[in-house]
Amino acid sequence: MVGVNDANDAGASDVDVDVDDGFEVLALGLARSVRTELTTSYASSSKGTKRLCAVLASAYAAHALFANADSLFALQAYAVMTHPWVLVTSGYYEMTFAALCFDVCCLLYIGKSLEPIWGATELLRFVVGVNIAVATMSWISMFLLYVISAGDEFYLFAKFGGFHGVLAALMLALRQVLPEEPVFAAGALLRTLRNKHLIGAYLTFTAVYAFMSGGRHHHVGLYLFDIWGAYAAWVYLRYFQPHGAGPRGDASADFAFAALFPPQARPVIARVSAPLHAIATKFAHRSVVQKPPDVEAASPKLSTTMGVHDAVVRAKMENNEDDDDDSTHAKREARKERARKLLEAREELVTDEMNDDATA
């Protein structure tokens, strides 16, 4: 019996060692992939993206160094009327170092993916516009929660802020533009994580985090920012984002509001969101710019195989390129060249990592 028990103990020890080794290999692989992505993202990010990261770092430094910074820069429902600038500053004002690091990493990754497609001006306009919309809707929500809770003063005096709402918006934009792009370039298992998975995973995590923390203090603001950030981004991208002389927004079925939810919930969401869709469509039609005849003719043909968004972008690039002035043409060529260099740099880093692993 002693021999059998010893053999069983030895077998169990071997299993434990194998499991530990497996986790260690997985952790090392994830660390290498994250390092590769961060290196690529930082090297290929524009000055605008890096400056925005510097703004986030400066805001956190103000929180850490000055005792009254929260009153000046964080969102507090009661004080917005006397400090209206917090509707702008609260979205960039992080209160924890971990959140700052997460913001910077995500911003570098998403910025280097979106900017070559949108351009620096559109990306900046998107970030600024979503940030103000998120803060405004969160402020209104806190007043409504105060009324619904029968006068719980927490909702009037809670101070919160952070970049989470804009991050949720950028993740949704990434789902629209590059949904199938792997987040990590190396590793068979890690490559299964696609851009389209980020927004759902992020909203789920923050919901659980806010619920487990009791929804108090910074965490209720975190989830309000996330929800309004995702919704504001969807409304803008769906109905109002300009595409040159083409139609605004993205009318493709894949980007419908119900399509953002699990299949089981889509019929219910579609019925609930139908009135809002009708209102937004009427409002968006008022600001539509008429398309030139050549784009009008090209868009329906292209949209049968690509989606409305891709059709508009392709029509704009192919049909209007000859009409652009030298400055616009040079900017477009520079943007294309930058995107090519980005991909080449990413491939080189992945190759170097694979060579290092083989040497090791």
C-alpha positions as CSV (number, residue, x, y, z in Angstrom):
1,M,0.0,0.0,0.0
2,V,2.8,2.3,0.8
3,G,4.3,1.8,-2.6
4,V,1.0,2.5,-4.3
5,N,0.5,5.7,-2.3
6,D,4.0,6.8,-3.1
7,A,3.4,6.2,-6.8
8,N,0.1,8.1,-6.7
9,D,1.8,11.0,-4.9
10,A,4.5,11.0,-7.5
11,G,2.0,11.0,-10.3
12,A,0.1,13.9,-8.7
13,S,3.3,15.9,-8.3
14,D,4.1,15.3,-12.0
15,V,0.7,16.6,-13.0
16,D,1.1,19.7,-10.7
17,V,4.5,20.4,-12.3
18,D,3.0,20.0,-15.8
19,V,0.2,22.4,-15.0
20,D,2.6,24.9,-13.5
21,D,4.8,24.7,-16.5
22,G,1.9,25.2,-18.8
23,F,0.8,28.3,-17.0
24,E,4.3,29.6,-17.0
25,V,4.7,29.1,-20.8
26,L,1.3,30.8,-21.3
27,A,2.2,33.7,-19.1
28,L,5.6,34.2,-20.9
29,G,3.9,34.0,-24.3
30,L,1.3,36.6,-23.3
31,A,4.0,38.8,-21.8
32,R,6.1,38.6,-25.1
33,S,3.0,39.3,-27.2
34,V,2.0,42.3,-25.1
35,R,5.5,43.7,-25.2
36,T,5.6,43.3,-29.0
37,E,2.3,45.0,-29.5
38,L,3.2,47.9,-27.2
39,T,6.6,48.4,-28.9
40,T,4.9,48.3,-32.3
41,S,2.1,50.6,-31.2
42,Y,4.4,53.2,-29.7
43,A,6.7,53.2,-32.7
44,S,3.9,53.6,-35.2
45,S,1.7,56.0,-33.1
46,S,1.4,59.6,-34.3
47,K,2.4,62.7,-32.3
48,G,-1.3,63.4,-31.6
49,T,-1.8,60.0,-30.0
50,K,1.3,60.4,-27.9
51,R,0.3,63.9,-26.8
52,L,-3.1,62.5,-25.7
53,C,-1.3,59.9,-23.6
54,A,0.8,62.8,-22.1
55,V,-2.5,64.6,-21.2
56,L,-3.7,61.5,-19.4
57,A,-0.4,61.2,-17.5
58,S,-0.5,64.9,-16.6
59,A,-4.0,64.7,-15.3
60,Y,-3.1,61.7,-13.1
61,A,-0.1,63.6,-11.8
62,A,-2.3,66.5,-10.8
63,H,-4.6,64.1,-8.9
64,A,-1.5,62.6,-7.1
65,L,0.1,65.9,-6.3
66,F,-2.7,68.3,-5.4
67,A,-5.3,67.7,-2.8
68,N,-8.0,69.8,-4.3
69,A,-7.5,68.5,-7.9
70,D,-10.6,66.3,-7.7
71,S,-12.8,69.3,-7.0
72,L,-11.4,71.1,-10.0
73,F,-11.2,68.3,-12.7
74,A,-13.4,65.4,-11.6
75,L,-17.2,65.2,-12.4
76,Q,-19.5,66.0,-9.5
77,A,-23.1,66.4,-10.4
78,Y,-23.8,69.1,-7.8
79,A,-20.9,71.3,-8.9
80,V,-21.2,71.2,-12.7
81,M,-23.2,74.4,-12.8
82,T,-20.3,76.3,-11.0
83,H,-17.5,74.3,-12.6
84,P,-18.8,73.6,-16.2
85,W,-15.3,72.8,-17.5
86,V,-15.4,69.4,-15.8
87,L,-17.6,68.2,-18.6
88,V,-14.4,68.4,-20.6
89,T,-11.7,67.6,-18.1
90,S,-13.3,64.7,-16.2
91,G,-12.9,62.4,-19.2
92,Y,-9.1,62.7,-19.1
93,Y,-8.8,62.7,-15.3
94,E,-7.7,59.3,-14.1
95,M,-7.6,58.6,-10.3
96,T,-5.6,55.4,-10.2
97,F,-2.2,54.5,-11.7
98,A,-3.5,51.1,-12.9
99,A,-6.2,52.7,-14.9
100,L,-3.7,55.2,-16.4
101,C,-1.5,52.4,-17.6
102,F,-4.4,50.5,-19.1
103,D,-5.6,53.7,-20.8
104,V,-2.2,54.4,-22.4
105,C,-1.7,50.9,-23.6
106,C,-5.2,50.7,-25.2
107,L,-4.9,54.2,-26.7
108,L,-1.6,53.4,-28.3
109,Y,-2.9,50.2,-29.8
110,I,-6.2,51.6,-31.0
111,G,-4.7,54.8,-32.2
112,K,-2.2,53.2,-34.5
113,S,-5.0,51.1,-36.0
114,L,-7.6,53.8,-36.5
115,E,-5.5,56.8,-37.5
116,P,-4.2,55.5,-40.8
117,I,-7.8,54.9,-41.8
118,W,-9.6,57.9,-40.4
119,G,-6.8,60.5,-40.3
120,A,-5.6,62.5,-37.3
121,T,-8.3,65.2,-37.5
122,E,-11.2,62.7,-37.5
123,L,-9.7,60.7,-34.7
124,L,-9.2,63.8,-32.6
125,R,-12.7,65.0,-33.4
126,F,-14.1,61.6,-32.4
127,V,-12.2,61.6,-29.0
128,V,-13.2,65.2,-28.1
129,G,-16.8,64.8,-29.1
130,V,-17.4,61.5,-27.4
131,N,-15.7,62.8,-24.2
132,I,-18.0,65.7,-23.9
133,A,-21.1,63.6,-24.7
134,V,-20.1,61.0,-22.1
135,A,-19.6,63.6,-19.4
136,T,-22.9,65.3,-20.2
137,M,-25.0,62.2,-20.2
138,S,-23.3,60.9,-17.0
139,W,-24.1,64.1,-15.3
140,I,-27.7,63.9,-16.3
141,S,-27.8,60.2,-15.2
142,M,-26.5,61.1,-11.7
143,F,-29.3,63.6,-11.3
144,L,-31.9,61.0,-12.4
145,L,-30.4,58.4,-10.0
146,Y,-30.6,61.0,-7.2
147,V,-34.4,61.4,-8.0
148,I,-35.0,57.7,-8.4
149,S,-33.2,56.8,-5.1
150,A,-35.5,59.2,-3.2
151,G,-32.7,61.8,-2.5
152,D,-29.6,59.7,-1.9
153,E,-27.0,62.5,-1.8
154,F,-24.2,60.2,-2.9
155,Y,-25.3,60.7,-6.5
156,L,-25.0,64.5,-6.1
157,F,-21.6,64.6,-4.4
158,A,-19.7,61.6,-5.8
159,K,-16.6,62.6,-7.7
160,F,-15.4,60.5,-10.6
161,G,-13.6,60.7,-13.9
162,G,-11.5,58.7,-16.3
163,F,-10.9,57.8,-19.9
164,H,-13.0,54.6,-19.9
165,G,-15.9,56.1,-21.8
166,V,-13.6,57.2,-24.7
167,L,-11.9,53.8,-24.6
168,A,-15.3,52.0,-25.0
169,A,-16.0,54.3,-27.9
170,L,-12.7,53.6,-29.6
171,M,-13.2,49.8,-29.1
172,L,-16.5,50.0,-30.8
173,A,-14.9,52.0,-33.7
174,L,-12.3,49.3,-34.0
175,R,-15.1,46.7,-34.1
176,Q,-16.6,48.6,-37.1
177,V,-13.4,49.2,-39.0
178,L,-11.1,46.2,-38.4
179,P,-13.3,43.6,-36.7
180,E,-11.3,40.5,-37.7
181,E,-7.8,41.8,-37.0
182,P,-6.1,39.8,-34.3
183,V,-5.1,41.8,-31.2
184,F,-1.9,39.9,-30.9
185,A,0.2,39.1,-33.9
186,A,2.0,36.1,-32.4
187,G,0.8,32.9,-30.7
188,A,-1.9,30.6,-32.1
189,L,-4.1,30.9,-29.0
190,L,-3.7,34.6,-28.6
191,R,-4.5,35.2,-32.2
192,T,-8.0,34.0,-31.6
193,L,-8.7,37.3,-29.7
194,R,-10.0,39.7,-32.4
195,N,-10.8,43.4,-32.3
196,K,-14.5,42.6,-32.4
197,H,-14.2,40.9,-29.0
198,L,-12.7,43.8,-27.2
199,I,-15.8,46.0,-26.6
200,G,-18.0,43.1,-25.3
201,A,-15.2,41.9,-23.0
202,Y,-14.5,45.4,-21.7
203,L,-18.1,46.2,-20.9
204,T,-18.7,42.9,-19.2
205,F,-15.6,43.2,-17.1
206,T,-16.4,46.8,-15.9
207,A,-20.0,45.8,-15.2
208,V,-18.9,42.9,-13.0
209,Y,-16.3,45.2,-11.3
210,A,-18.8,47.9,-10.6
211,F,-21.3,45.4,-9.2
212,M,-18.8,43.6,-7.0
213,S,-17.6,46.9,-5.6
214,G,-21.1,48.0,-4.6
215,G,-21.4,50.6,-7.3
216,R,-20.0,53.3,-5.0
217,H,-17.4,56.0,-5.4
218,H,-15.5,55.9,-8.7
219,H,-17.0,52.7,-9.9
220,V,-20.6,53.9,-10.7
221,G,-19.0,56.6,-12.8
222,L,-16.8,54.1,-14.5
223,Y,-19.8,52.1,-15.8
224,L,-21.8,55.2,-16.7
225,F,-18.9,56.4,-18.7
226,D,-18.5,53.1,-20.4
227,I,-22.2,52.8,-21.4
228,W,-22.6,56.3,-22.6
229,G,-19.2,56.1,-24.4
230,A,-20.2,53.0,-26.4
231,Y,-23.7,54.5,-27.2
232,A,-22.4,57.9,-28.2
233,A,-19.8,56.3,-30.5
234,W,-22.5,54.1,-32.1
235,V,-24.8,57.0,-32.8
236,Y,-22.0,59.0,-34.4
237,L,-20.6,56.2,-36.4
238,R,-24.0,54.9,-37.5
239,Y,-25.6,58.2,-38.5
240,F,-23.3,61.2,-38.6
241,Q,-19.7,60.3,-39.4
242,P,-18.7,62.0,-42.7
243,H,-17.2,60.1,-45.6
244,G,-16.3,62.9,-47.9
245,A,-19.0,63.5,-50.5
246,G,-20.6,60.1,-49.8
247,P,-23.5,59.4,-47.4
248,R,-22.9,59.9,-43.7
249,G,-22.6,57.0,-41.2
250,D,-22.7,53.3,-41.7
251,A,-26.1,51.7,-42.6
252,S,-24.8,48.2,-42.9
253,A,-26.7,45.4,-41.1
254,D,-23.6,44.3,-39.2
255,F,-23.5,47.6,-37.4
256,A,-27.1,47.8,-36.4
257,F,-27.7,48.4,-32.7
258,A,-29.2,44.9,-32.2
259,A,-26.2,43.3,-33.9
260,L,-24.0,44.5,-31.1
261,F,-25.7,42.1,-28.7
262,P,-25.7,38.3,-28.4
263,P,-28.0,36.6,-31.0
264,Q,-30.6,35.6,-28.3
265,A,-31.2,39.2,-27.3
266,R,-31.3,40.7,-30.8
267,P,-35.0,40.4,-31.5
268,V,-35.9,42.2,-28.2
269,I,-33.3,44.9,-28.7
270,A,-34.4,45.5,-32.3
271,R,-38.0,46.2,-31.1
272,V,-36.9,48.4,-28.2
273,S,-34.4,50.5,-30.3
274,A,-36.7,50.9,-33.4
275,P,-38.2,54.3,-32.2
276,L,-34.8,55.7,-31.4
277,H,-33.6,54.5,-34.8
278,A,-36.4,56.3,-36.6
279,I,-35.7,59.6,-34.7
280,A,-31.9,59.4,-35.3
281,T,-32.5,58.7,-39.0
282,K,-34.7,61.7,-39.5
283,F,-32.3,63.9,-37.6
284,A,-29.3,62.6,-39.6
285,H,-31.1,63.2,-43.0
286,R,-31.2,66.9,-42.2
287,S,-27.4,67.1,-42.3
288,V,-26.7,64.9,-45.3
289,V,-24.5,66.4,-47.9
290,Q,-25.5,65.6,-51.5
291,K,-23.2,63.3,-53.3
292,P,-21.7,64.0,-56.7
293,P,-23.2,62.0,-59.6
294,D,-20.1,59.8,-60.0
295,V,-20.2,58.7,-56.4
296,E,-24.0,58.3,-56.5
297,A,-23.6,55.8,-59.4
298,A,-20.6,54.0,-57.9
299,S,-21.8,53.5,-54.3
300,P,-24.8,51.1,-55.0
301,K,-22.7,48.9,-57.1
302,L,-19.9,48.6,-54.5
303,S,-22.2,48.2,-51.5
304,T,-23.6,45.0,-52.9
305,T,-20.4,43.2,-52.1
306,M,-18.8,45.4,-49.4
307,G,-21.0,47.2,-46.8
308,V,-22.0,50.8,-47.0
309,H,-19.0,52.1,-45.1
310,D,-16.5,50.3,-47.3
311,A,-18.4,51.3,-50.4
312,V,-18.2,55.0,-49.6
313,V,-14.6,54.9,-48.7
314,R,-13.7,53.0,-51.9
315,A,-15.8,55.3,-54.0
316,K,-14.2,58.3,-52.5
317,M,-10.7,57.0,-53.0
318,E,-11.2,55.8,-56.6
319,N,-13.5,58.4,-58.1
320,N,-12.4,61.6,-56.4
321,E,-8.7,61.1,-56.4
322,D,-8.1,62.9,-59.7
323,D,-10.1,65.9,-58.5
324,D,-8.1,66.4,-55.3
325,D,-5.6,69.2,-55.1
326,D,-1.9,68.5,-54.6
327,S,-2.0,68.9,-50.8
328,T,-4.9,66.5,-50.3
329,H,-3.3,63.9,-52.6
330,A,0.0,64.2,-50.8
331,K,-1.7,63.7,-47.4
332,R,-3.5,60.6,-48.7
333,E,-0.3,59.1,-50.1
334,A,1.5,59.8,-46.9
335,R,-1.2,58.1,-44.9
336,K,-1.1,55.0,-47.1
337,E,2.7,54.8,-46.8
338,R,2.5,55.1,-43.1
339,A,0.0,52.3,-42.9
340,R,2.4,50.1,-45.0
341,K,5.3,50.9,-42.7
342,L,3.1,50.1,-39.7
343,L,2.4,46.6,-41.0
344,E,6.0,46.0,-42.0
345,A,7.3,47.1,-38.5
346,R,4.8,44.7,-36.9
347,E,5.9,41.8,-39.1
348,E,9.6,42.5,-38.3
349,L,9.0,42.5,-34.6
350,V,7.1,39.3,-34.7
351,T,9.9,37.7,-36.8
352,D,12.5,38.9,-34.3
353,E,10.4,37.4,-31.4
354,M,10.2,34.1,-33.2
355,N,13.9,34.0,-33.9
356,D,14.7,34.8,-30.2
357,D,12.4,32.0,-29.1
358,A,14.1,29.6,-31.5
359,T,17.5,30.6,-30.3
360,A,16.5,30.2,-26.7
